[in-house]
Amino acid sequence: MRAAARVVVVAAALGVVAVASSSLLSCGGGDPACGDGVVEGTESCDDGDSDEADECRACMAFSPPRTVVKWEFNGMAAPGFTNDGCIDVSAVNVQVELGGPLPSTQQVGCAMRQVVFTDLPGGMYTAAVTPLDSAGQSLVTAPVTVAFPANATYNTSTEYTVVVPPEAWARPMTGTFFFVLRWAGMGCAAAAPPVATQRVTLTVNGSPVTQQANVGSAVYPVYSLDGSSVTCVNATVSQAEAARTVPFGRASIAVSGRDSGGTEWFRATFETFVGAGVSNPILTFDVPSIVDAAVDAPDDAPDDAPVDAGVD
């Protein structure tokens, strides 16, 4: 026969938890004995002791609930843009200040990408995230916050991500803007009709960009991103157009394509983003035909209405 199970109430530092004792003994019949130090049957652990406040309780592996706060910089600021890294924004450490029933503050290396709070008492919390530079100074105008309830389920981990948006940064930054243009899905010569010249106007945070772009080839010289007419650039993902030291932030790029006679056949304006640093994604802008757009436009649309298109 088995000895009757005991119920032990453990007063933990962060709350009171009722758990079953591991002092279940077997008196024969080959049944697994919890507490004999041997993992058998359905046991996930057996540490051979009666400590019901450790990581093996009632011969089942136990871990307190974990609440994970992660951070991301400029995440999904525009179609095709994922996020900026710690080096891009000069963040060395990140401070996470937890407000709620059990306030606390953690500061870890930015590259850790997260902090973990264990066994929080019940209630609502607010995590305030502050990226810090090498001198420990804040890189944002104010901490960026996320509110969440405490995770109270044992052996589980709940994650919350704080996205630091472009508007939160306190200091000016610059980045490299990589892009490829397509004309209704085609390159310059293959477009219908072929595109002989292009005009590109890049605006960041509402201001025209004065930087220039090129593809690092003598075939396509440097040109201004101010709407000037230049020979159509057959850039590719492996050799994209690039504008360097462009101001960081939300942007728009207006593109026009014309045939050899100067007639405009393609036009669009795209909302986009210039990330910080040099390791930015290559964004493809597929400029639609204004003829096709006019066919699809409602009857009351003006003939010269600009055409907006998404980013691949």
N, C-alpha and C positions, 0 to 999 in steps of 0.2 A: 504494500500500500504506500501511497505518497503522503508525506507530511503536508499539512495544510499550508497554503501560500500565505506569506505575510505581506501586508501593504505598508510600505515605509513612506512617510511624508518627508521630503527633503526640502529644507529651507535654503534655497539658493540665494546668491547675492542679489539677483535681479527679480526674484519672485518665488512663489511657493508652488512646487510641482508634486503631484501624487504619482508615484511609480510603483510597479510591482517589484517585490524583492527577488533577488536571484537565489535565495536559499531554498530552492525546490530540490528535494532529494529523491533519488530513486531507490526503492527497496527490492529491486529485482525485476525480472521480465525483460531486461535488455533495453528499457527506455533510456533516452539520453538524460543525463543528470546535469542540471544547470548549476554551475558553481564548482565543477570538478576540474576546471582548467583545460578540458578537451572539447573542441568544437565538434558537435555531433548533431545528426538529424536536421531539424529546422533552425538550429542555433546559427546566428551570424557571427557570434563571438562568445567566448567563455574565458574570462580572465581569472577565474578561480578565487575571486574575492566577493565580499558582500557589500562593496562600496557602490551604492546606488546614485552617486553623484559624479561618476566618471563617465568614460565614453563607451562603456559596455554595461547596459542595464537590462536585467531580466534576460540575459544572454542574447540581447539584440543590440546591434551597433547603434549608438546614439550620438547625435551632434545637435547642439543648440541651433535655433533658427538663425540664419544669416541674412542680413540686409546689405546688398551691395550697391554702392553709389558709383556710377561711372561718369566719365565726361567725354565730350566730343566737341571739337572746335569747328564752327561754321558748317556743321553737317547739313548736307543737301541744300546748300544756299541757292542752288540753281540746278536745273536739269543737267545731268552729266557730271556734276561736281559732287564728290563724296565728302571730303573733309580736309582740313589742314592738320598737320602734325605739330608736335611740341616744338621742334626746331623751327618750323615755319614761322610761328608766332613768338619765338624766343621765350617760351615757358620752360622753366627748369623744375619747379615744384608746383604742386596744387594743394591748396588748403581747403578742407571740407569741414564746415562748422555745422554741427547737428543741433537743432533746437527742438525741444519737446520734453516728454517726461524724464528722459535721461540725457541732458545736454552733454556734448563732448566735441572736441576738435582734433582732427588728424591732419598732418601735413606729410605728404609723400612725394616721391619723384614723379614728375609729370608722365614719364614713360610707363609707369605702373598702370595707368588708365583707370584705376578704381581704388576705393577704400572699402573695407568690410566692417560692419557693425554687427556684433554678435549678441543674441539673446536680449533684444530690446524689450523693455516693459511695454505693455499695450498702450495704444494711443496714437495720435497723429504727430508726425515729425516734419521738419523742414530742413533740407540739406542745402547749405549755401556754398557754392563752389567759386573759388578765387584762384585763377592762374597767377603764378608769381615768377618774376624774373630772377636772374642770378644774384641780385642784391636783396631779394625778398620783398620787392615792391610789387604791388598789384598791377596787373596788366589790363584790368577792366575798370570801367567807371563805377561799378557796383557789383557785388557778388551775384551770380546767377543761381536761382533757387529751383528746387523741386519739392513738392509736398507729397507725403505718402503715409499710409498706416504702417505700424510696426508689423513685421512678419512674426507670427506666433506659432507656426507649424514646425515641429521638430523635424530634423533631417531634411530640411528644405532650404533653398536659397532663392531670394527674390531680388531682382535687379531693377534699378531705376537709372536712366541715363539723363544727364544734364547736358543740353546742347548750348554751348556759348555762341550766340548769334553774331553776325558781323557788326551789328550796331553796338555791341557791348564793349568793344575794345577801346582802350583809352588813348592809345598812341597810333600815329600814322604808320602804315606799313606799305611795302610795295611787293609786287610779285610778277612772275612771267606768265603771260597770257598766250597759251598755245591754241591754235585753231586751224580747221580745215574747212574750205568752202566746197559745197557741191551745188549743182544747178539741176534741180528736179532729179537728183540722184546721180548725176553724171559729172565728169570732168569738163574742163573748158571746151576742148575740141569736140567731145562726144555729145555735148548738150544740143538741144533742138530749139532754136538754132544755136550754132557754136557761139560761145561767149569770147569776145575778143578783149574786152576791157572790164575791169571791176572797180567799184567804188566802195570803200569801207569806212564807216564812221563809228568810232568806239567812244562811248561816254561812260564814266565811272562816277558814281555818287552825284549824278546830275551835271558833271563838268566834262567838257570835251578833253580827250586824251591828246597830249602833244608828242608822246613817244611814237616811234616808227616801228614797222614790222618788216621781217624778211624771212626767208627759209634757209639762210646760210649758204646761198648759191649765187654765183655771179650771173647766172641766167636770169634770176629774179632779184633785181637790186632792191635796196631798202626803199620803202615808200611810207608816206604819212597816212595815219589813220584818221584823216580829217575830211574824207569824202573826195579826195583827189582821184582823178582817173589814172589807172595804171594797167599794164598788160595783165590779163587774167593769169592767176597763179595756179599752176597744177600741183598743189601741195598734196601730201599723203599723210597717213597716220605715222608712218616711219620717218617722214620729213615734213613736219607741220610748219605752218607760219608761226612766228613767235614775235611778240612785243615784250620787251624786257623793261624792268623797273617801272611797271605801270602801277598807279595807285591802287591799293587794295580796296575791295568793296563791291557792292552790287552795281551791275553794269548793264548796258544795252549795246547791241551791235547792229547797225543798219547797213544792209548790203544791197548793192545794185549790180546787175550784169547787162552788158550791152553788146550788140553784134558789131561787125567791122564797119558798118555804116553809121554807128552811133545811136541806133535805136535800142531803147531799153526793153528787155524781154523778161528779166527776172528782178524781183524786189522783195525784201522782207526785213522786218525788225525783230530781233530776238532779245528776250530778257536773259541775262547771263550773270557771271560772277568772276571776278579776278581774285584768286586765292593768294595768300601770302607766301613768300619764298619762291623757290625755283622749281620745286617738285609738284607741279600742278598737272591735272589731267589734260589730255588733248580733246577739245570740244569740236564736234562736227556740226556745222550749220548747213542744212539743206534748203537752199533758196528756191521757192516755188516760181513757176511761170506766172506772170501777171495775166497772161491770156487765159490759162486754166482757171486762175482765181476769179477772173471776171465772169467766166461761164458759170462758176459755182456761186457767185455772189447773189444776194437778194436783189430784186428788181429796183428797190429804192436806194441801193448803195451807190455812192458817187463813183464815177469812172476812175478817178485818181486816188481812191481810198487805199492807204497802205495795207499791206498784207502781213499778218503776223503768223509765224510758224514756230513749231517746237524745235527742241534740240534733240538730236539722236543720242 
